[in-house]
C-alpha cells in the first residue's frame, strides 16, 4: 500500500512538533510516527535531525522519542539514513538506549539491496567489544545477521523461513534476526530452552525467540490457542545474561498481544532493578495488549474466554508507573495508555499524525 503523499508544509509542521519540548509527549510521538510513515525524503531528514542534533541538556532531547526515531530510520528501509545512524551510534553523549537503537537500525538496513553491507559491517565491528554491554551485544547480533545475509546470498538458500509468516502480520517490521528455517524442527519447549540458555550465542537465542513467535502466529492462523507458545516466549522476560534479549522478548510480546502474557509483562514493569530498556518495552507491550482487550479485537477472537483481570491488571500497572522515577519507563507508560486508547477506538485510523490534505 502506497503511503498518502504529505505536503512539505505538513511534514515541517510535524517536525516542529517533534522538536517542541512544550508539546505533549503524545503529540510529539504521533508527529514522529507520522514522519515514519511518510515516504518523502524530507521526513527522513526531519527524523535524522532530531536523532543526531540534540543531546541533553537540550530541552528538545528525549531519550524515549529519540530512540524511537532511530528505530524508525531503520524500519523505513531507506539507505539514506545510514550516515545519520552512524553518527548517532558513535555519539557518546547519547544514552545507550539511543546508540543501541541506531546500531540495530544499521543492521536492519544491511538487508537492503543497494546498501554497502561491508561498510555497515565495518562500523558495527567498531563497537562489538564496547564496554557498554547493550551496545556491544546489539552490534554482535547485527554482525551475525550480516553474516547470515551473506551466507544466504551465496548459498541461494532454498528453505522457506517462517519469517515469511511474520511478514504477513508485520509487513513494515524488519527483525534483528531471522527465525530458523522450516527444515529445523524444534518443539516449543526446545525453543524456550534455547532462548533461556546463556551458554548459547545471542544470535541463536534471538533466532529461537523469533521462531517461537512464529509458532504463536501459526497458532493464530490455524485458529488454535496461542497461549502455550506465548507463555513459553514470555519466560524469556527473565532470560539470564542479556537485558538486550529480554527487551526484545518484551517487544515481540507487544507485537503478538496474547492476553495471557499480561502477568509476566506486569511483573517485568514492576521490577525496579531491571534494566530500564526492558521495563519500558514491557510497558509498551502492555499498552498494545490492553488496547486489544478493550477494543474486543483479541487475536483469539473470543473475548469471553479472557479473564477481565488481565485488562484491569494491564491498565493498573501502566497508571501506577506513570509516576516511576525512571523517565523512559514513566514516559513509556504514558504513551502505552495512549496507544491502548487508540487501538480500542474504532474511530482512530492509525497511531500517527496523518495528512490533512
BELLINPE-V568744 format. One record per run of one state. SS is the DSSP state (alpha for helix, beta for strand, coil for the rest). FROM is the first residue (numbers start at 0). LEN is the number of residues. If there is no record, write none. Layout:
BEGIN
{{SS,FROM,LEN} {SS,FROM,LEN}}
END
This chain:
BEGIN
{{coil,0,7} {alpha,7,11} {coil,18,6} {alpha,24,13} {coil,37,3} {alpha,40,12} {coil,52,10} {alpha,62,13} {coil,75,3} {alpha,78,12} {coil,90,5} {alpha,95,14} {coil,109,7} {alpha,116,11} {coil,127,5} {alpha,132,23} {coil,155,5} {beta,160,1} {coil,161,1} {alpha,162,7} {coil,169,11} {beta,180,1} {coil,181,6} {alpha,187,9} {coil,196,5} {alpha,201,20} {coil,221,5} {alpha,226,12} {coil,238,4} {alpha,242,14} {coil,256,2} {alpha,258,12} {coil,270,5} {alpha,275,20} {coil,295,7} {alpha,302,3} {coil,305,2} {alpha,307,16} {coil,323,3} {alpha,326,18} {coil,344,13}}
END
